[in-house]
Amino acid sequence: MPLPPAPTKRAAMLPRGAYRQTVGEDEPDETPAAAAAPARPPARSTRKSSATAAPATSASASGTRRTSAAPTAALLSPAPAPLAVAAPAPVPAPAPAAAAAAAAAAAAAAAAKRSASPAPRATVRGKRTTGGPRKMFVLDTNVLLHDPTSLFRFEEHDIFLPMVVLEELDGHKKGMTEVARNGRQASRTLDALVAAQTADIAEGLKLNATGHVAAGGCLYFQTEPLDYDLPASLPQGKADNQILGVVAALRRAHPSREVVLVSKDINMRVKARALGLAAEDYQNDKTIDDVDLLYTGSLALPPDFWNKAGKKVESWQSGAHTYYRIGGPLAAQLMINQFVYFEAPGEPSLYARVTEIRDRTAVLETLKDYGSSRNTVWGVNTRNREQNFAMNLLMDPDVDFVTLTGTAGTGKTLMALAAGLTQVLDERRYTEIIMTRATVSVGEDIGFLPGTEEEKMGPWMGALDDNLEFLAKGDGGNAGEWGRAATNELIRSRIKIKSMNFMRGRTFLNKYVIIDEAQNLTPKQMKTLITRAGPGTKIICMGNLAQIDTPYLTEGSSGLTYAVDRFKGWPHSGHILLARGERSRLADFASEVL
């Protein structure tokens, strides 16, 4: 039988699995990449192709001896693929020079393909890039005492706890303060992580073992002494300096990883940076980075609002209110219970509240003017635009949660009390007023206060007494001294002063709750107070974010900021930033220049 003619071009590549389907042997599939890469030396290729000296033989019907080449030899053979696989004729052995030339050409083609293809990228799984090492964060004790769940806030990165941190955590677990409660919760969290895993504690504990799937890193404890060198000016026995030494030792032990100290202590971070160590503040508890970006509750309509949207605005009357339906890009920026206003010279003014957002349209409802003498609330009239917005929220029975922020003298407490007395005594909407505040002193504490709970809270409620004196004087001005005394007694009987320390487990039914100085509350304390509300209860939170007296609490991490940001857009809540003071010209000037 004559041999087939010599090939003029290289054999075509077989697809994955084609050899097994064609030949029918139980050999592993050869991938195209493996078949195309001529990494083998020419001598091995020659040996494979010249294996006809001792091949596996099979007898044909005519008794002619035929060879069955190996899969690698079939794919590397320069003969055409259909003939090398399907034809029963034997595959000839190529000359050594031809085999070497074919191997060199294949190597050059593979090298050109590798140089033309882009470099492989790191595989991204969730928020972790497997191409680089994970960071290691060393937590200070004050981070755990500030937020016991901070262990699960670092995404895929690892956490290291020095032994001195555990010692300090053990020293803060006794007592009934917020710090002691956080210390106990942090200790319970660590105990749960250790109990949930059987691995060696020195190898690290998975932070997602207790159900926190967002934490993809490991928790490491200091299980052996670490050698570090600190300047002699730093006392070696101080806990902060020991933590700095641990950070320095970890940085030396893991040069390929970034070791970062996380602390709420400013001086601790300054000392770390002075020693050349990376240090950061704990930022996860901050709702916003800049308080100027906080939701204000009101929005000024553009000057050309009526010219652009006037023809497309639908309006109708319902009772004492006028409604407008607007569309366009402006409607996408609005939220439920947000106030809008339009003020331009020579144009009719508009003051409205967003009551509905649907299908890229928004419905605006005009407001009740509490600045008019006909709409007096317990003898009080609003004096500016923002106060009128706030009074509409305070007097609306469908709004269950109201937050008021502003500088000193903007009328927060006065408006809240006036609206509460009207709805408790006149409209009988609520049974009584409950008032509380955070007992954080501005200066040094004067010691224990005598008396009952209400008597102990008396010195903290100076703002209540001042505003009640004004409200009682305005309401009973024509009734004489006996009338004012009776009014004052009636008002006092419907106002209860409670301490925040005994709020746990309570439920308020049909109450009008006022939380004053709410800027000094943590997000956890704010949640505790708001969740006390039962059916028919309304809660008002007031505060000035520029007057925070609680340690480790900032404008971005305050509980009042947290509540404003989380409740915006809810149909039964509202917020207003009171920008203009109405107390006196002296107070207004002092707020601006001091």
C-alpha positions as CSV (number, residue, x, y, z in Angstrom):
1,M,0.0,0.0,0.0
2,P,1.5,3.3,-1.0
3,L,2.2,6.0,1.6
4,P,0.2,9.2,1.7
5,P,1.9,12.3,0.2
6,A,4.0,14.5,2.5
7,P,2.1,17.3,4.2
8,T,2.5,20.9,3.1
9,K,1.2,22.5,6.3
10,R,1.0,21.7,10.0
11,A,-1.8,19.5,11.3
12,A,-5.0,21.2,12.5
13,M,-5.7,21.1,16.3
14,L,-8.2,18.6,17.6
15,P,-10.9,20.0,19.9
16,R,-11.1,18.9,23.5
17,G,-12.3,15.3,23.8
18,A,-12.2,14.7,20.0
19,Y,-9.4,12.2,20.2
20,R,-11.2,10.0,22.7
21,Q,-14.4,10.1,20.6
22,T,-12.5,9.2,17.4
23,V,-10.0,6.6,18.6
24,G,-12.1,5.2,21.5
25,E,-9.3,4.7,23.9
26,D,-9.5,5.3,27.6
27,E,-6.8,7.9,27.7
28,P,-7.0,11.3,29.4
29,D,-8.0,14.2,27.1
30,E,-5.2,16.4,25.8
31,T,-6.1,20.0,26.0
32,P,-5.3,22.3,23.0
33,A,-2.9,24.3,25.1
34,A,-0.9,21.2,26.1
35,A,-1.0,19.9,22.5
36,A,0.2,23.2,21.0
37,A,3.0,23.9,23.5
38,P,6.2,22.3,22.0
39,A,8.1,22.4,25.3
40,R,9.5,18.9,24.8
41,P,13.0,18.5,23.4
42,P,13.4,17.4,19.7
43,A,14.9,14.1,20.8
44,R,11.7,13.2,22.7
45,S,9.6,14.1,19.8
46,T,11.7,11.9,17.6
47,R,11.4,9.0,20.0
48,K,7.6,9.4,20.1
49,S,7.3,9.6,16.3
50,S,9.7,6.7,15.7
51,A,8.0,4.4,18.1
52,T,7.1,2.1,15.2
53,A,10.0,-0.1,16.2
54,A,8.0,-1.6,19.1
55,P,4.4,-0.3,18.9
56,A,1.2,-1.8,20.1
57,T,0.2,-4.0,17.2
58,S,-3.1,-5.1,15.8
59,A,-3.7,-7.6,12.9
60,S,-5.9,-6.7,10.0
61,A,-7.9,-9.0,7.8
62,S,-5.0,-9.3,5.3
63,G,-2.5,-9.9,8.1
64,T,-0.7,-6.6,7.5
65,R,0.9,-5.2,10.7
66,R,-0.4,-1.7,11.7
67,T,0.6,0.7,14.4
68,S,-1.6,2.7,16.8
69,A,0.3,5.9,17.8
70,A,0.0,7.5,21.2
71,P,-2.2,10.5,21.7
72,T,0.7,12.9,22.2
73,A,2.4,11.6,19.0
74,A,-0.9,12.0,17.1
75,L,-1.3,15.6,18.1
76,L,2.4,16.5,17.6
77,S,2.7,14.7,14.3
78,P,3.0,17.0,11.2
79,A,0.7,14.8,9.2
80,P,-2.9,16.1,8.6
81,A,-5.2,15.3,11.5
82,P,-7.9,13.4,9.6
83,L,-5.4,11.0,8.1
84,A,-3.4,10.6,11.4
85,V,-6.6,9.6,13.3
86,A,-9.2,8.2,11.0
87,A,-7.1,6.4,8.3
88,P,-5.9,2.9,9.1
89,A,-2.6,3.5,7.3
90,P,0.5,3.8,9.5
91,V,1.8,7.2,10.3
92,P,5.3,7.7,8.8
93,A,8.1,8.9,11.0
94,P,9.2,12.4,10.0
95,A,12.8,13.1,9.3
96,P,14.7,14.5,12.3
97,A,15.4,17.8,10.5
98,A,11.7,18.3,9.7
99,A,10.7,17.5,13.3
100,A,13.1,20.0,14.7
101,A,12.0,22.7,12.3
102,A,8.3,22.0,13.2
103,A,9.1,22.2,16.9
104,A,11.0,25.5,16.5
105,A,8.1,27.0,14.5
106,A,5.6,25.9,17.1
107,A,7.7,27.4,19.9
108,A,7.9,30.7,18.1
109,A,4.2,30.8,17.5
110,A,3.4,30.0,21.2
111,A,5.9,32.7,22.4
112,A,4.2,35.3,20.1
113,K,0.8,34.3,21.4
114,R,1.9,34.6,25.1
115,S,3.4,38.1,24.4
116,A,0.3,39.3,22.7
117,S,-2.1,38.1,25.4
118,P,-2.8,40.4,28.4
119,A,-1.3,39.6,31.8
120,P,-3.5,37.6,34.0
121,R,-5.5,39.6,36.6
122,A,-6.0,38.8,40.3
123,T,-9.2,36.9,41.0
124,V,-11.7,39.1,42.9
125,R,-14.0,37.4,45.4
126,G,-16.4,39.7,47.0
127,K,-14.3,42.6,48.3
128,R,-11.1,40.7,48.6
129,T,-8.4,40.7,45.8
130,T,-6.4,37.5,46.1
131,G,-3.5,39.1,44.3
132,G,-2.3,40.9,47.4
133,P,-2.0,40.2,51.1
134,R,-4.7,41.2,53.5
135,K,-4.2,43.9,56.1
136,M,-3.8,43.2,59.8
137,F,-5.5,45.6,62.1
138,V,-4.4,45.8,65.8
139,L,-7.4,47.0,67.9
140,D,-7.0,49.2,70.9
141,T,-9.2,48.6,73.9
142,N,-11.2,51.7,73.5
143,V,-12.4,50.5,70.1
144,L,-14.0,47.4,71.6
145,L,-15.5,49.5,74.5
146,H,-16.9,51.9,72.0
147,D,-18.4,49.3,69.6
148,P,-18.4,45.7,70.8
149,T,-19.3,44.5,67.2
150,S,-16.2,46.2,65.7
151,L,-14.6,42.8,65.3
152,F,-16.9,42.1,62.4
153,R,-16.5,45.5,60.7
154,F,-13.2,45.0,58.8
155,E,-14.5,43.0,55.9
156,E,-11.8,40.5,54.6
157,H,-8.9,41.7,56.7
158,D,-7.4,40.1,59.8
159,I,-7.6,41.4,63.4
160,F,-4.9,41.0,66.1
161,L,-5.6,41.5,69.8
162,P,-2.6,42.0,72.1
163,M,-2.7,40.4,75.6
164,V,-2.8,43.8,77.3
165,V,-6.0,44.6,75.5
166,L,-7.7,41.5,77.0
167,E,-6.4,42.6,80.4
168,E,-7.9,46.1,80.0
169,L,-11.1,44.7,78.7
170,D,-11.3,42.5,81.9
171,G,-10.8,45.6,84.0
172,H,-13.7,47.5,82.5
173,K,-16.4,44.8,82.7
174,K,-17.7,45.7,86.1
175,G,-20.4,48.3,86.6
176,M,-23.7,49.5,85.1
177,T,-22.3,52.1,82.7
178,E,-22.4,51.9,79.0
179,V,-18.7,51.2,78.8
180,A,-19.0,48.3,81.2
181,R,-21.9,46.8,79.2
182,N,-19.9,47.1,76.0
183,G,-16.9,45.4,77.7
184,R,-19.1,42.5,78.8
185,Q,-20.6,42.2,75.3
186,A,-17.1,42.2,73.7
187,S,-16.0,39.5,76.1
188,R,-19.0,37.3,75.3
189,T,-18.3,37.8,71.6
190,L,-14.7,36.6,72.0
191,D,-15.8,33.6,74.0
192,A,-18.4,32.7,71.3
193,L,-15.7,32.8,68.6
194,V,-13.3,30.6,70.6
195,A,-16.1,28.1,71.5
196,A,-17.4,27.8,67.9
197,Q,-14.1,26.5,66.5
198,T,-11.8,23.6,67.3
199,A,-8.7,24.9,65.5
200,D,-5.6,25.9,67.2
201,I,-6.0,29.5,68.6
202,A,-2.5,30.4,67.5
203,E,-3.5,29.7,63.8
204,G,-6.3,32.2,63.9
205,L,-10.1,32.0,64.4
206,K,-12.5,32.6,61.5
207,L,-14.5,35.7,62.3
208,N,-17.5,34.4,60.3
209,A,-17.9,31.3,62.5
210,T,-20.8,32.9,64.5
211,G,-22.8,34.0,61.5
212,H,-21.3,37.3,60.6
213,V,-20.8,36.5,56.9
214,A,-19.5,40.0,56.1
215,A,-16.3,39.3,58.1
216,G,-14.0,37.2,56.0
217,G,-10.8,37.5,58.0
218,C,-9.3,35.8,61.0
219,L,-8.9,36.8,64.6
220,Y,-5.4,36.3,66.2
221,F,-4.5,36.5,69.8
222,Q,-1.1,37.2,71.2
223,T,0.0,33.7,72.4
224,E,3.7,34.4,72.9
225,P,6.0,37.3,73.9
226,L,7.0,39.6,71.1
227,D,10.4,41.3,70.9
228,Y,10.2,45.0,70.2
229,D,12.4,48.1,70.7
230,L,10.8,51.4,71.7
231,P,12.4,54.6,72.6
232,A,13.6,54.8,76.2
233,S,11.5,57.9,76.8
234,L,8.3,55.8,76.6
235,P,7.6,53.9,79.8
236,Q,7.6,50.2,79.2
237,G,4.9,49.3,81.7
238,K,2.2,51.5,80.2
239,A,-0.6,49.7,78.3
240,D,-0.6,52.1,75.4
241,N,3.2,51.6,74.9
242,Q,2.9,47.9,75.1
243,I,0.3,48.0,72.3
244,L,2.6,50.1,70.2
245,G,5.4,47.6,70.8
246,V,3.2,44.8,69.6
247,V,2.4,46.8,66.4
248,A,6.1,47.3,65.8
249,A,6.9,43.6,66.4
250,L,4.1,42.5,64.0
251,R,5.4,44.9,61.4
252,R,8.8,43.4,61.6
253,A,7.5,39.8,61.6
254,H,5.2,40.4,58.6
255,P,7.1,42.7,56.2
256,S,4.8,41.8,53.3
257,R,1.6,42.8,55.1
258,E,0.3,46.2,56.1
259,V,-0.1,46.3,59.9
260,V,-2.4,49.1,61.1
261,L,-3.2,50.3,64.6
262,V,-6.9,51.2,65.1
263,S,-7.6,53.4,68.1
264,K,-10.1,56.1,69.3
265,D,-7.4,57.8,71.3
266,I,-5.9,60.7,69.4
267,N,-2.7,60.8,71.4
268,M,-2.2,57.1,70.8
269,R,-2.5,57.6,67.1
270,V,-0.1,60.6,67.2
271,K,2.5,58.5,69.1
272,A,2.2,55.6,66.6
273,R,2.8,57.9,63.7
274,A,5.7,59.5,65.5
275,L,7.3,56.0,65.7
276,G,6.6,55.4,62.0
277,L,3.7,53.1,62.5
278,A,0.4,53.2,60.6
279,A,-2.6,54.3,62.7
280,E,-6.2,55.0,61.9
281,D,-9.3,56.1,63.7
282,Y,-12.3,53.8,63.9
283,Q,-14.6,55.1,61.2
284,N,-17.2,52.5,60.9
285,D,-19.5,54.1,63.5
286,K,-19.7,57.4,61.6
287,T,-22.9,57.9,59.7
288,I,-21.5,60.7,57.6
289,D,-18.1,62.1,57.1
290,D,-19.2,65.8,57.0
291,V,-22.1,67.1,59.1
292,D,-22.8,69.6,56.4
293,L,-24.0,66.7,54.2
294,L,-26.7,65.7,56.7
295,Y,-30.2,65.7,55.5
296,T,-31.8,69.1,56.3
297,G,-35.5,68.3,55.7
298,S,-36.1,71.2,53.4
299,L,-35.2,72.1,49.8
300,A,-35.4,75.5,47.9
301,L,-37.1,75.2,44.5
302,P,-35.0,76.7,41.6
303,P,-35.8,80.3,40.6
304,D,-37.2,79.1,37.2
305,F,-39.4,76.5,38.7
306,W,-42.8,78.0,37.6
307,N,-41.4,78.9,34.2
308,K,-40.2,75.3,33.4
309,A,-42.8,73.2,35.3
310,G,-45.8,75.6,35.4
311,K,-47.5,74.1,32.3
312,K,-47.0,70.5,33.5
313,V,-48.1,71.1,37.1
314,E,-51.5,69.6,38.2
315,S,-53.3,71.3,41.1
316,W,-56.5,70.6,43.0
317,Q,-58.1,71.7,46.3
318,S,-59.0,69.4,49.2
319,G,-60.3,71.1,52.4
320,A,-58.0,73.8,53.5
321,H,-55.0,72.5,51.5
322,T,-53.9,72.9,47.9
323,Y,-52.1,70.0,46.2
324,Y,-49.6,70.1,43.3
325,R,-48.4,67.2,41.3
326,I,-45.0,67.8,39.7
327,G,-42.6,65.7,37.6
328,G,-39.3,65.9,36.0
329,P,-35.8,65.5,37.5
330,L,-36.8,67.4,40.6
331,A,-39.3,64.8,41.7
332,A,-36.5,62.2,41.8
333,Q,-34.6,64.3,44.4
334,L,-37.5,64.6,46.9
335,M,-38.4,62.4,49.9
336,I,-41.6,61.9,51.8
337,N,-42.3,64.6,54.4
338,Q,-39.6,66.8,52.9
339,F,-40.4,70.5,52.8
340,V,-40.0,72.6,49.6
341,Y,-40.3,76.4,49.3
342,F,-40.2,78.9,46.6
343,E,-39.4,82.5,47.3
344,A,-38.7,85.1,44.5
345,P,-39.4,88.8,44.2
346,G,-42.5,89.4,42.2
347,E,-43.6,85.8,42.2
348,P,-46.1,84.0,44.5
349,S,-44.4,82.1,47.3
350,L,-45.0,78.4,47.9
351,Y,-44.4,76.5,51.1
352,A,-45.4,72.8,50.8
353,R,-44.6,69.3,52.0
354,V,-44.1,66.2,49.9
355,T,-46.9,63.8,50.7
356,E,-46.5,61.2,47.9
357,I,-43.9,60.0,45.4
358,R,-45.0,57.7,42.6
359,D,-44.1,57.1,39.0
360,R,-41.5,59.8,38.8
361,T,-44.0,62.4,40.1
362,A,-44.4,64.0,43.5
363,V,-47.4,65.5,45.2
364,L,-46.9,68.7,47.2
365,E,-49.3,69.8,50.0
366,T,-49.5,73.4,51.2
367,L,-48.8,74.0,54.8
368,K,-50.8,75.5,57.7
369,D,-49.4,78.9,58.6
370,Y,-48.7,78.8,62.3
371,G,-47.1,82.2,62.1
372,S,-50.6,83.7,61.9
373,S,-52.4,84.8,65.1
374,R,-55.3,82.6,64.0
375,N,-53.2,79.4,64.4
376,T,-51.6,79.9,67.8
377,V,-50.3,76.8,69.5
378,W,-50.6,77.3,73.3
379,G,-49.9,81.0,72.9
380,V,-46.9,80.5,70.6
381,N,-46.6,81.6,66.9
382,T,-43.7,80.6,64.6
383,R,-41.4,83.4,63.6
384,N,-39.6,82.0,60.5
385,R,-39.9,79.5,57.7
386,E,-38.1,76.6,59.4
387,Q,-40.1,77.0,62.6
388,N,-43.3,76.8,60.6
389,F,-42.1,73.6,59.0
390,A,-41.3,72.1,62.4
391,M,-44.7,73.0,63.9
392,N,-46.4,71.3,61.0
393,L,-44.6,68.1,61.8
394,L,-45.2,68.4,65.6
395,M,-48.9,68.9,65.1
396,D,-49.4,66.2,62.5
397,P,-50.9,63.1,64.1
398,D,-49.6,60.9,61.3
399,V,-46.0,61.7,62.0
400,D,-44.8,59.5,64.8
401,F,-41.1,60.5,64.9
402,V,-39.7,64.1,64.6
403,T,-36.1,65.2,64.8
404,L,-35.1,68.8,65.3
405,T,-31.6,70.1,65.1
406,G,-30.2,73.7,65.3
407,T,-28.1,76.1,67.2
408,A,-29.0,77.5,70.6
409,G,-32.1,79.7,70.7
410,T,-33.8,78.3,67.6
411,G,-37.0,77.4,69.6
412,K,-36.7,73.6,69.6
413,T,-37.8,72.9,73.2
414,L,-40.4,75.7,73.2
415,M,-42.2,74.5,70.1
416,A,-42.1,70.8,71.2
417,L,-43.6,71.7,74.6
418,A,-46.2,74.0,73.1
419,A,-47.3,71.4,70.6
420,G,-47.3,68.7,73.3
421,L,-49.5,70.7,75.8
422,T,-52.0,71.5,73.0
423,Q,-52.3,67.9,72.0
424,V,-52.4,66.6,75.6
425,L,-54.7,69.2,77.3
426,D,-56.8,70.6,74.5
427,E,-57.1,67.9,71.8
428,R,-56.7,64.9,74.3
429,R,-54.6,63.1,71.6
430,Y,-52.0,61.9,74.1
431,T,-52.4,61.2,77.8
432,E,-49.2,62.9,79.1
433,I,-45.8,64.3,78.2
434,I,-42.7,62.4,79.1
435,M,-39.5,64.3,79.0
436,T,-35.9,62.9,79.4
437,R,-32.4,63.9,78.4
438,A,-28.9,62.6,78.5
439,T,-27.3,63.4,81.9
440,V,-23.9,64.5,80.6
441,S,-22.5,67.5,82.4
442,V,-20.6,70.3,80.7
443,G,-18.0,70.6,83.5
444,E,-17.1,68.7,86.6
445,D,-19.9,66.8,88.3
446,I,-21.3,68.3,91.6
447,G,-21.8,64.9,93.2
448,F,-24.9,62.8,94.0
449,L,-28.3,64.6,93.9
450,P,-30.8,63.9,96.7
451,G,-34.5,63.0,96.4
452,T,-36.6,60.9,94.1
453,E,-36.0,60.2,90.4
454,E,-37.9,63.3,89.4
455,E,-36.1,65.4,92.0
456,K,-32.7,64.1,90.8
457,M,-33.6,65.0,87.2
458,G,-34.7,68.5,88.3
459,P,-31.3,70.2,87.9
460,W,-31.0,68.7,84.4
461,M,-34.4,70.1,83.3
462,G,-33.6,73.8,83.6
463,A,-34.7,74.3,80.0
464,L,-38.1,72.7,80.8
465,D,-38.7,75.1,83.7
466,D,-37.8,78.1,81.6
467,N,-40.1,77.2,78.8
468,L,-42.9,76.2,81.1
469,E,-42.7,79.6,82.8
470,F,-43.0,81.3,79.4
471,L,-45.9,79.1,78.3
472,A,-47.8,79.4,81.6
473,K,-47.4,83.2,81.6
474,G,-48.7,83.5,78.1
475,D,-51.7,81.2,78.6
476,G,-52.9,82.6,82.0
477,G,-52.0,86.2,81.5
478,N,-55.6,87.5,81.9
479,A,-56.5,85.1,84.7
480,G,-54.5,86.8,87.5
481,E,-52.2,85.2,89.9
482,W,-54.6,82.4,91.0
483,G,-55.2,81.6,87.3
484,R,-51.5,81.3,86.5
485,A,-50.9,79.2,89.6
486,A,-53.7,76.8,88.6
487,T,-52.5,76.6,85.0
488,N,-48.9,75.9,86.2
489,E,-50.2,73.2,88.5
490,L,-52.2,71.6,85.6
491,I,-49.2,71.7,83.3
492,R,-47.0,70.1,85.9
493,S,-49.4,67.3,86.5
494,R,-49.3,66.3,82.9
495,I,-45.5,66.3,82.5
496,K,-43.4,63.5,83.8
497,I,-39.6,63.7,84.0
498,K,-37.9,60.4,83.6
499,S,-34.3,59.2,83.7
500,M,-32.8,57.4,80.7
501,N,-31.2,54.9,83.0
502,F,-34.5,53.2,83.8
503,M,-36.0,53.1,80.3
504,R,-35.0,49.5,79.5
505,G,-38.1,47.3,79.2
506,R,-40.7,50.1,79.3
507,T,-43.5,50.6,76.8
508,F,-45.1,54.0,76.3
509,L,-48.8,54.0,75.3
510,N,-50.3,57.2,73.9
511,K,-47.5,59.3,75.2
512,Y,-45.8,62.4,73.9
513,V,-42.1,61.8,74.5
514,I,-39.5,64.5,74.3
515,I,-35.8,63.6,74.2
516,D,-33.8,66.7,74.8
517,E,-30.0,67.0,74.2
518,A,-30.1,64.0,72.0
519,Q,-26.8,64.8,70.4
520,N,-25.1,63.3,73.5
521,L,-26.7,59.9,72.9
522,T,-24.9,57.0,71.1
523,P,-26.7,55.2,68.3
524,K,-27.3,52.2,70.7
525,Q,-28.9,54.5,73.3
526,M,-31.0,56.2,70.6
527,K,-32.3,52.8,69.5
528,T,-33.1,51.9,73.1
529,L,-35.3,55.0,73.6
530,I,-37.1,54.9,70.2
531,T,-38.0,51.3,70.6
532,R,-39.9,52.1,73.8
533,A,-42.7,53.6,71.7
534,G,-46.0,51.8,71.8
535,P,-49.3,52.4,69.9
536,G,-50.3,56.0,69.7
537,T,-46.9,57.4,70.9
538,K,-45.0,60.3,69.4
539,I,-41.3,60.9,69.9
540,I,-39.5,64.1,69.4
541,C,-35.7,64.2,69.4
542,M,-33.9,67.5,69.7
543,G,-30.3,68.6,69.9
544,N,-27.5,70.8,68.7
545,L,-24.8,68.8,67.0
546,A,-22.3,71.5,67.8
547,Q,-22.6,70.9,71.6
548,I,-21.5,67.3,72.1
549,D,-20.2,66.5,75.6
550,T,-19.9,62.7,75.5
551,P,-16.4,61.4,75.2
552,Y,-15.5,59.6,71.9
553,L,-18.7,60.9,70.3
554,T,-18.5,63.2,67.3
555,E,-21.0,64.9,65.0
556,G,-20.7,62.1,62.5
557,S,-21.2,59.3,65.1
558,S,-23.9,60.9,67.3
559,G,-27.1,59.0,67.9
560,L,-29.1,62.1,66.7
561,T,-27.2,62.0,63.4
562,Y,-27.8,58.3,63.1
563,A,-31.6,58.7,63.6
564,V,-31.9,61.6,61.1
565,D,-30.1,59.6,58.4
566,R,-31.9,56.3,59.0
567,F,-35.4,57.8,59.3
568,K,-35.3,60.1,56.3
569,G,-37.9,59.3,53.7
570,W,-40.1,57.2,56.1
571,P,-43.8,58.3,55.6
572,H,-44.3,58.7,59.4
573,S,-41.2,60.7,60.3
574,G,-39.8,64.1,59.6
575,H,-36.8,66.3,60.2
576,I,-36.0,70.0,60.1
577,L,-32.8,71.9,60.6
578,L,-33.6,75.2,62.4
579,A,-31.1,77.7,61.1
580,R,-32.2,81.0,62.6
581,G,-32.1,81.8,66.3
582,E,-35.0,83.6,67.9
583,R,-33.9,83.8,71.5
584,S,-32.4,87.3,71.5
585,R,-30.0,89.4,69.4
586,L,-27.3,88.8,72.0
587,A,-27.7,85.0,71.7
588,D,-27.8,85.2,67.9
589,F,-24.6,87.2,67.7
590,A,-22.8,85.0,70.2
591,S,-23.7,81.9,68.1
592,E,-22.2,83.4,65.1
593,V,-18.9,84.9,66.4
594,L,-18.0,82.6,69.4
